[in-house]
Amino acid sequence: MSEAPPYIDADAIARLVPMSTAVDAVEAVLKAGLDPEAESPRGVVGVPGGQLLLMPSSTTSYTGVKIATVTPGNAARDLPRIQGVYLLLDGTTHTPLALLDGIALTSLRTPAVSGAAIRHLAIPDAHRLLVFGTGPQAWGHVEAVRAVRPTLAHVDVVARNPERVAAFVDRCRDTGLSAAPATAADVARADIVCCCTTAREPLFDSALLPAHATVAAVGSHEPDAREVDEELLRRGLVVAESHEVALRECGDIALAVAAGAFDPERLRTLGELVRGEVEITEGRPRLFKSAGMAWEDLGVGAAAYERWSSLG
């Protein structure tokens, strides 16, 4: 009987793959030639009490699939709403190599993808970040911005729960950053804005946004939900993971296209960005819109496995 593949838990993923490594892993997959446009759409299967999500991807080196569940009733059971596991396979033999904590992997790869975009979009001396949200993704984005912009000095925090805002501010201060509770109007002072919420309507008035600012919006992946307004798309450079996913799953982009506020021909992709094929012009803000794709889990999951293997 073959030996069961190892399980790489949340603590191990955090230890094996620091944020800077995760950002590099995302870029490496794109630079190696993977085409996100060729990815299969995420599978969504209705099951009693919720949904089963299936996200497969492959490269010449690895194949993998994330299996996640969305169970709204779990809140009343004091259990996570989203749970999951990632199965990593050899790219040639398809032999199982490892199981990874799927939620920890998602919590790492989403800000890492934003970090890859921010590395190329944000001004070099960006020092002021405004983050919408106080959950794991909000914190992950603070770490991602620090990884690609060591000049970061201050974090403004906007969320509905004052106690959570205060705790988040303290957490930032504990790492050596200055931080403060803020309002949406404080985007006027931001170099970078990260939207990490479940909002279905724009979080701020983009007319307030400085012309040099970069926005990463990651909280929604539904065609009728958005975190930024149409004016930001009309005014700025817009980058997404893929054209197909942007128009199918990103309401921020799809609704602007439907309203005639954004020409989809202007949309650039993350792959083009990291390969240096996108001209970054001064005088207009930059938006990166992410919906989350399976290749991102594969890239970061493979990095965790390779590091685990190298340690014996």
C-alpha positions as CSV (number, residue, x, y, z in Angstrom):
1,M,0.0,0.0,0.0
2,S,1.4,3.4,-1.0
3,E,2.2,5.9,1.8
4,A,-0.4,8.6,2.4
5,P,0.7,12.1,1.2
6,P,1.8,14.5,4.0
7,Y,-0.7,17.1,5.4
8,I,0.7,20.6,5.4
9,D,-1.4,22.5,8.0
10,A,-2.0,26.2,8.4
11,D,0.9,26.8,10.8
12,A,3.3,25.0,8.4
13,I,2.1,27.0,5.4
14,A,2.7,30.3,7.3
15,R,6.2,29.1,8.4
16,L,7.2,27.7,5.0
17,V,6.0,30.4,2.7
18,P,6.5,34.0,3.9
19,M,4.5,36.6,2.0
20,S,7.5,37.7,-0.1
21,T,7.9,34.1,-1.3
22,A,4.2,33.8,-2.1
23,V,4.3,36.9,-4.2
24,D,7.3,35.6,-6.1
25,A,5.6,32.2,-6.6
26,V,2.6,34.0,-8.2
27,E,4.8,35.9,-10.6
28,A,6.8,32.8,-11.4
29,V,3.8,30.9,-12.6
30,L,2.8,33.7,-15.0
31,K,6.4,34.3,-16.2
32,A,6.7,30.6,-17.0
33,G,3.9,30.9,-19.5
34,L,0.7,29.8,-17.8
35,D,-2.3,31.4,-19.5
36,P,-5.1,32.2,-17.0
37,E,-7.5,32.6,-19.9
38,A,-7.3,28.8,-20.5
39,E,-8.3,27.9,-16.9
40,S,-11.5,26.0,-16.4
41,P,-14.1,28.0,-14.5
42,R,-14.5,27.1,-10.8
43,G,-17.0,24.4,-10.4
44,V,-19.9,25.2,-8.1
45,V,-22.1,22.3,-7.0
46,G,-25.1,22.7,-4.8
47,V,-25.1,20.3,-1.8
48,P,-27.5,20.0,1.1
49,G,-26.9,23.1,3.3
50,G,-24.5,24.8,1.0
51,Q,-22.1,24.6,-1.9
52,L,-19.1,22.5,-3.0
53,L,-16.5,24.5,-4.9
54,L,-13.9,22.7,-7.1
55,M,-10.9,24.6,-8.5
56,P,-8.5,22.6,-10.6
57,S,-5.3,23.8,-12.3
58,S,-2.1,22.3,-13.8
59,T,1.4,23.2,-15.1
60,T,4.1,21.0,-16.5
61,S,5.3,20.4,-13.0
62,Y,2.2,20.0,-10.9
63,T,-1.5,19.4,-11.0
64,G,-3.8,20.4,-8.1
65,V,-7.4,21.0,-7.0
66,K,-8.9,23.0,-4.2
67,I,-12.0,21.5,-2.7
68,A,-13.9,24.0,-0.6
69,T,-17.3,24.1,1.0
70,V,-19.5,27.1,1.7
71,T,-22.0,26.3,4.6
72,P,-24.0,29.4,5.8
73,G,-25.5,27.4,8.6
74,N,-22.1,26.8,10.2
75,A,-22.2,30.2,11.9
76,A,-24.9,28.8,14.3
77,R,-22.7,25.8,14.9
78,D,-19.6,27.8,15.8
79,L,-17.9,26.4,12.7
80,P,-16.2,28.2,9.8
81,R,-18.5,29.2,6.9
82,I,-15.8,28.2,4.4
83,Q,-13.7,25.1,4.8
84,G,-11.5,23.2,2.4
85,V,-8.4,21.2,1.5
86,Y,-5.9,21.4,-1.4
87,L,-4.6,18.2,-3.1
88,L,-1.3,18.7,-4.9
89,L,-0.3,16.1,-7.5
90,D,2.8,15.4,-9.6
91,G,2.4,17.1,-13.0
92,T,3.5,14.0,-15.0
93,T,2.5,10.9,-13.0
94,H,-0.4,12.6,-11.1
95,T,0.8,10.9,-8.0
96,P,-0.6,12.6,-4.9
97,L,2.2,14.7,-3.3
98,A,0.6,16.6,-0.4
99,L,-2.7,17.8,1.1
100,L,-2.7,21.4,2.3
101,D,-5.0,23.4,4.5
102,G,-7.2,25.0,1.8
103,I,-8.3,28.0,3.8
104,A,-4.8,28.9,5.0
105,L,-3.7,28.6,1.4
106,T,-6.4,30.9,0.1
107,S,-5.7,33.4,2.9
108,L,-2.1,33.6,1.7
109,R,-2.4,33.5,-2.1
110,T,-5.1,36.2,-2.4
111,P,-3.0,38.9,-0.9
112,A,0.1,37.5,-2.6
113,V,-1.7,38.0,-6.0
114,S,-2.5,41.6,-5.0
115,G,1.1,42.0,-3.9
116,A,2.3,41.0,-7.3
117,A,0.1,43.6,-8.9
118,I,1.0,46.3,-6.4
119,R,4.7,45.6,-6.9
120,H,4.3,46.8,-10.5
121,L,1.5,49.4,-10.1
122,A,2.2,51.4,-6.9
123,I,4.6,54.3,-6.8
124,P,8.0,53.3,-5.6
125,D,8.0,55.3,-2.4
126,A,4.4,54.5,-1.3
127,H,4.2,54.9,2.4
128,R,0.5,55.3,3.3
129,L,-2.0,52.4,3.0
130,L,-5.8,52.5,3.6
131,V,-7.4,49.1,4.1
132,F,-11.2,48.5,4.1
133,G,-11.9,45.5,6.4
134,T,-10.4,43.9,9.5
135,G,-10.5,40.2,8.7
136,P,-7.7,37.8,7.6
137,Q,-7.6,39.2,4.1
138,A,-7.2,42.7,5.3
139,W,-4.3,41.7,7.5
140,G,-2.8,39.6,4.6
141,H,-2.9,42.7,2.4
142,V,-1.0,44.8,5.0
143,E,1.6,42.0,4.9
144,A,1.6,41.9,1.1
145,V,2.0,45.7,0.8
146,R,4.9,45.6,3.3
147,A,6.5,42.8,1.3
148,V,6.6,44.8,-2.0
149,R,6.8,48.3,-0.6
150,P,9.1,48.4,2.5
151,T,8.6,52.1,2.5
152,L,5.1,51.6,4.0
153,A,4.9,53.5,7.3
154,H,1.2,54.1,8.0
155,V,-2.1,52.2,7.8
156,D,-5.6,53.7,7.9
157,V,-8.3,51.2,8.8
158,V,-11.9,51.5,7.8
159,A,-14.6,49.0,9.0
160,R,-18.0,49.0,10.7
161,N,-17.0,47.5,14.0
162,P,-15.1,50.0,16.2
163,E,-13.7,47.3,18.4
164,R,-12.3,45.3,15.5
165,V,-10.9,48.5,14.0
166,A,-9.1,49.2,17.3
167,A,-7.7,45.7,17.5
168,F,-6.5,45.9,13.9
169,V,-4.8,49.3,14.6
170,D,-3.1,47.8,17.6
171,R,-1.9,44.9,15.6
172,C,-0.4,47.2,13.0
173,R,1.3,49.2,15.7
174,D,2.7,46.1,17.2
175,T,4.6,45.4,14.0
176,G,6.2,48.9,14.0
177,L,3.7,50.7,11.7
178,S,1.8,53.8,12.7
179,A,-2.0,53.2,12.3
180,A,-5.3,54.9,13.0
181,P,-9.0,54.4,12.6
182,A,-10.2,56.2,9.4
183,T,-13.2,56.9,7.2
184,A,-13.7,56.3,3.5
185,A,-12.9,59.9,2.8
186,D,-9.3,59.3,3.9
187,V,-8.6,57.6,0.6
188,A,-7.7,61.2,-0.4
189,R,-4.4,60.7,1.5
190,A,-3.7,57.1,0.4
191,D,-0.9,55.8,-1.8
192,I,-2.4,52.4,-1.8
193,V,-6.0,51.3,-1.0
194,C,-6.9,47.6,-0.4
195,C,-10.6,46.6,-0.4
196,C,-11.1,43.4,1.5
197,T,-14.8,43.3,2.4
198,T,-18.1,41.7,1.5
199,A,-19.5,45.0,0.2
200,R,-21.8,44.9,-2.7
201,E,-21.7,48.6,-3.4
202,P,-18.7,51.0,-3.8
203,L,-16.8,51.6,-0.6
204,F,-15.6,55.1,-1.5
205,D,-15.9,58.0,-3.9
206,S,-13.1,57.6,-6.3
207,A,-13.1,61.3,-7.1
208,L,-11.3,61.7,-3.8
209,L,-8.5,59.3,-4.8
210,P,-5.1,60.8,-5.6
211,A,-4.0,60.5,-9.2
212,H,-1.0,58.4,-8.2
213,A,-2.9,55.9,-6.0
214,T,-3.2,52.1,-6.6
215,V,-6.3,50.2,-5.5
216,A,-6.5,46.4,-5.0
217,A,-10.1,45.2,-4.8
218,V,-10.5,41.5,-3.8
219,G,-13.6,41.2,-1.7
220,S,-16.2,40.3,-4.3
221,H,-16.3,37.8,-7.1
222,E,-19.9,38.1,-8.3
223,P,-21.2,39.9,-11.4
224,D,-23.6,42.0,-9.5
225,A,-21.3,43.1,-6.6
226,R,-18.6,45.7,-6.6
227,E,-16.3,47.5,-4.2
228,V,-15.3,50.4,-6.5
229,D,-17.3,52.9,-8.6
230,E,-17.6,53.3,-12.3
231,E,-15.7,56.5,-12.3
232,L,-12.5,54.8,-11.1
233,L,-12.6,52.5,-14.1
234,R,-13.4,55.4,-16.4
235,R,-10.4,57.3,-15.0
236,G,-7.8,54.7,-14.3
237,L,-5.6,51.9,-15.6
238,V,-7.5,48.6,-15.0
239,V,-5.8,45.2,-14.5
240,A,-7.4,41.9,-13.8
241,E,-6.4,38.2,-13.7
242,S,-8.0,37.4,-17.0
243,H,-10.4,39.0,-19.4
244,E,-12.9,36.1,-19.2
245,V,-13.0,36.0,-15.4
246,A,-13.2,39.8,-15.1
247,L,-16.3,40.0,-17.3
248,R,-17.9,36.8,-15.8
249,E,-17.2,37.3,-12.1
250,C,-16.1,40.8,-11.4
251,G,-19.1,43.1,-10.9
252,D,-16.7,46.1,-10.6
253,I,-15.8,45.6,-14.2
254,A,-18.8,43.9,-15.7
255,L,-21.3,46.5,-14.4
256,A,-19.1,49.3,-15.7
257,V,-18.9,47.6,-19.1
258,A,-22.7,47.2,-19.2
259,A,-23.2,50.9,-18.3
260,G,-20.9,52.0,-21.1
261,A,-18.4,53.4,-18.5
262,F,-15.5,51.1,-19.4
263,D,-14.3,49.7,-22.7
264,P,-13.2,46.1,-22.1
265,E,-10.5,46.6,-24.8
266,R,-8.8,48.8,-22.2
267,L,-8.5,45.9,-19.7
268,R,-5.0,44.6,-19.1
269,T,-4.0,41.3,-17.4
270,L,-1.8,40.5,-14.5
271,G,0.3,38.3,-16.7
272,E,1.0,41.3,-19.1
273,L,1.8,43.4,-16.0
274,V,4.4,41.1,-14.4
275,R,6.0,40.5,-17.8
276,G,6.5,44.3,-18.3
277,E,4.0,44.6,-21.1
278,V,1.8,47.3,-19.5
279,E,2.8,51.0,-19.7
280,I,2.3,52.7,-16.3
281,T,1.5,56.3,-17.1
282,E,1.4,59.1,-14.5
283,G,-1.6,61.2,-13.8
284,R,-4.2,58.5,-13.3
285,P,-5.0,55.9,-10.6
286,R,-4.4,52.2,-11.1
287,L,-6.9,49.4,-10.2
288,F,-6.2,45.7,-9.7
289,K,-9.4,43.7,-9.5
290,S,-9.1,40.1,-8.4
291,A,-11.7,37.3,-8.3
292,G,-9.3,34.5,-7.3
293,M,-8.3,31.7,-9.7
294,A,-7.1,28.1,-9.3
295,W,-3.6,28.7,-10.7
296,E,-2.8,31.0,-7.8
297,D,-3.5,28.2,-5.3
298,L,-1.3,25.8,-7.4
299,G,1.6,28.3,-7.5
300,V,1.6,29.0,-3.8
301,G,0.8,25.4,-2.8
302,A,3.7,24.1,-4.9
303,A,6.0,26.6,-3.2
304,A,4.9,25.3,0.2
305,Y,5.4,21.7,-0.9
306,E,8.9,22.4,-2.3
307,R,10.0,24.1,0.8
308,W,8.6,21.2,2.9
309,S,10.4,18.7,0.8
310,S,13.7,20.6,1.0
311,L,13.5,20.5,4.8
312,G,13.2,16.7,4.7
